[in-house]
Structure formats: structure tokens, C-alpha cells
Amino acid sequence: MHGIWHKPSKSLGLFALAISVGLVALVLGAAWALGNGPHRTSDSSSSADRPSSAIPRAGADRPCTGTALTPASNVQAALNHAPPGTTFCFGRGTYRVLSLIPKSGDVLDGGDRAATLDGGNSAQYAIYGDSTSHGPSDVTVTGFVIQNFNTPVQHGAIQDWNGPGWIIQDNHITKNAAAGVATGDKVRVLGNLIDHNGQEGFSAHGNGGLYQGNTIAYNNYNLAVNPGWEAGGGKAYGTSNLTFKSNSVLNNGGPGLWADTNNFNTTFDDNTVSNNWGPGIYVEISFNATIINNTVTGNGMPSSPGRGNRQGWAWDAGIQLRRSGALSASAPLTISGNIVANNYNGISLIESPRSDSGCTGQGIPWHGPCNVRNVLVENNWITMSQGATGAFQDGAGNGIFTDQNNVFRDNHYCVVSDIHPSDGYTFGWFGWEDTWLDFSDWQIYFLQDAGTFTVGGTCRPS
């Protein structure tokens, strides 16, 4: 039995990186149509198998009643002259725009992706909601292709942290320098294709947001931005009651879905997260997440962008927690009903030394230290060809094992062989109390008879 090597803590303070406009233009200007580019992997399904939002459309006119615009229009002047709550119907064609500022209740309708907002790799934003501390509310942006904006790092081509209630729906947001969208309170991001952006698909802030039915793919594909800082599918920071539901998140150069620092009550439900550079679903320095019914496959593996992170030890799991848990044992952070297959590791709970006294800021009350506590991992289907599932302490003491109420139960495990194929980092299928365990010892630790362990095959619900 080998002792578990304590890998040094992963730094949270990686320096911010500037994105070179020329590099981004060079990388993202290539003709990468989703699924048809030279870097397509075996995890990319055919167009017949992808959600409709994942299939770029040539654009078709659809009925729109409101103020008609053409590519020759002065769009900002039209927005300025109309009262709040006006619908603007963008006719077919390409609009060279610079940081359009709508009014509350405005609807910007690009048809069925017939209208393109193009930044020419120089304009920073397509649509901007942060010009005042209380930006325009309840704006709808629908049906556009939004591309080639020179967005600052961590900002989106659609940029709105300050105006609540925006609806961003059915757009193709692509080839922008940093993020595709950056969102705040009560946003609804629905059915968009967000792909090939230079840093990440989204940057989420605020309270009560919903990301549903989107395809988020190939962002930071060439790893131009440090994936361990902030890149890939996208990152949520300082959010509360944010939900990710039924999204397809694949082939991104970074984690798939990442909630990092002061996120409270984040829900990940029914997402497909596959073939991303790092962990599939990652909750870090946050509280009270719910991770249910997701399909998480092939993350952190050599088929991923940059051949995956492959950092070793417990990192780059299909589902990964670090310094995160629930406030109450009666309402645990729940990881349940997920299919987790052939990721670099299975499900990892990682306790690292604290760099602060608690999780604070962004309007969230002080909740005490961030650590892995009150976590319930149950009724998941976990297939492993390498790596492990379990809890790991990274120089933070044994509390994660002894008195922080972390439980694995009733999970189903399928492994490639009874004897673990050691990779120099991992020496068993299960990690607990700084040792590697076989399944019988794993059951003894949790005093359970339920759950299954199968050599060969793939674990899926019956």
C-alpha cells in the first residue's frame, strides 16, 4: 500500500495575462467551423447528433415588428432616439458596431442569425451594459452572429455585469478576443453557440443567473491564455443561485464549467461536459453546490486541447471540489446521479491549506473557512481507465477525512482492471486517509454494503 503523495497547493494567484491582439486574430481568424476544423476530435459528434444550437446557420429572415435597421443605419443613434422598451429589427448583413448601449427593455433582434455584429478585431464590445453602475435592465439580445471583437481579458463581446434581467438567446458568439459573454444578475443565457473565443465562453457574476441549452466549445483551444488562471468553458465568480442546465461544454482549453471563489448555491444539472483540457465540473472556494444528472467524460485526457493538463495526483477529475463544501450537514453539497467516465480522475475532493480566513465578498455573508465539509457523493456511475476517486488532503491536515462529514455511498464503479495501472501518481482506484484502497476497504471505511465494483465495461444507469 503506497502513501498518497501530497502535491504542493495549486496557486490561486496566477498573474493576469494580456492577450495579444495579433495572436488572437491569427489563431481565431482561421476557418474553424465547429466540428469541421482541423482540430476536430473523436468526441465531437456529427451535426445530426449535436443540439440545434451547435449547428451554425447561414441565417434566415424571420418576422420582426419594430424599428427596422440595415447595415447602413447609425445603430447607436437609433437606440438613443427611441424610448426604452423598443424592438429593433436588424436586417440581413454585417454591421460594424462599437459598444452598442441599449436602454432598459430594448429588444435587439438579429433574425435567425441573419445579422452579424462584427468588431473588425478592433472594437472592444458588441453590446455594452456597464456604462453606468446600474446598467439597462431586461434587455434581450437574440438571433445574431457576434464576432471579431477585441474584448479585454475576462470581459465579453456581450458585456453586462451591471444591468439585471438580460436575455441572451439563440446567438452564435464566436472568435472574440476574450470571453463570449459576461453576465450579471438574473441573466438568462439560452440556446447560444459560444465557440472559438480567445479566452473563455463566459464570465459569470451576480445573483440568480441561468445558463441553459447552450453549446460552449473550442474556447481558448490553442491555450493562448493560461488555462489554470481563467480560461476554457468559462468561470463563475462571486455568484449566488446560479444554474447551469442542459448545456453541452466540450473541447475547451481549460476547465469545462468552473465556479471559483465566493459562489453560493450553484447548480449544475443535466450538462454534457466532455474533452476539456482540465476538470470537467470544478467547484473551488465556494459553498452549497448541487451537481446532479450530468454526463462528464474524457476531461483532462490526451484527446483534449493541448493533450490535457495531466497534472497528476488528484487533479483534473471529471467532477472536482477544492476547498468547497456545504454549511449544514442536513443540506450537504450533493454530487449525485452523474455519469463520470474516463476522465483523468473520477471524482476528487481536495483539501488545500487556506490562504484566507473564509469566503467573503460580493455581498455574500461571512460563512467561516472554506473547506471540504458536508459533501455527499452518492449514486453516481463512475468509469475509470486510470486515476482514482476519493478525498485528498494537500498539506491541510486530516479533517477532510475525520470530522468534516464527507461521505461516499451507493456509487457504481467500473474499472479497466482489478489491479490499478499505476501512472506514478496513483496506485489504487480509491483514495482516503492518505492511502490507496481497494473496493472492499473502501466499503469498510464508509460502513456500506451498497454500490458496485465491476472490472470492464462502462457504468451507466440501468
Sequence and secondary structure as in RCSB ss.txt:
>XXXX:A:sequence
MHGIWHKPSKSLGLFALAISVGLVALVLGAAWALGNGPHRTSDSSSSADRPSSAIPRAGADRPCTGTALTPASNV
QAALNHAPPGTTFCFGRGTYRVLSLIPKSGDVLDGGDRAATLDGGNSAQYAIYGDSTSHGPSDVTVTGFVIQNFN
TPVQHGAIQDWNGPGWIIQDNHITKNAAAGVATGDKVRVLGNLIDHNGQEGFSAHGNGGLYQGNTIAYNNYNLAV
NPGWEAGGGKAYGTSNLTFKSNSVLNNGGPGLWADTNNFNTTFDDNTVSNNWGPGIYVEISFNATIINNTVTGNG
MPSSPGRGNRQGWAWDAGIQLRRSGALSASAPLTISGNIVANNYNGISLIESPRSDSGCTGQGIPWHGPCNVRNV
LVENNWITMSQGATGAFQDGAGNGIFTDQNNVFRDNHYCVVSDIHPSDGYTFGWFGWEDTWLDFSDWQIYFLQDA
GTFTVGGTCRPS
>XXXX:A:secstr
  B        S        HHHHHHHHTS   TTTSTT  TTS  TTTS GGGS    B     SEEE TTS H
HHHHHHS TT EEEE SEEEE S B   TT EEE TBTTEEEE TTT S SEE  SSSS   S EEESEEEE   
  TT EEEEESSSTT EEES EEES SSEEEEE TT EEES EEES SSEEEEE SBS EEES EEESTTTT  S
 HHHH EEEEE S BS EEES EEES SS SEEEESS BS EEES EEES SS SEEEES B  EEES EEESTT
STTSGGG     TT SEEEEEES B SBTTB EEEES EEES SEEEEEEE   SSSS  BTTB         SE
EEES EEEESSS EEEEESSS SHHHHTS EEEES EEEES SS    SS  SSEEETTEEE HHHHHHHTT   
 EEEESS     
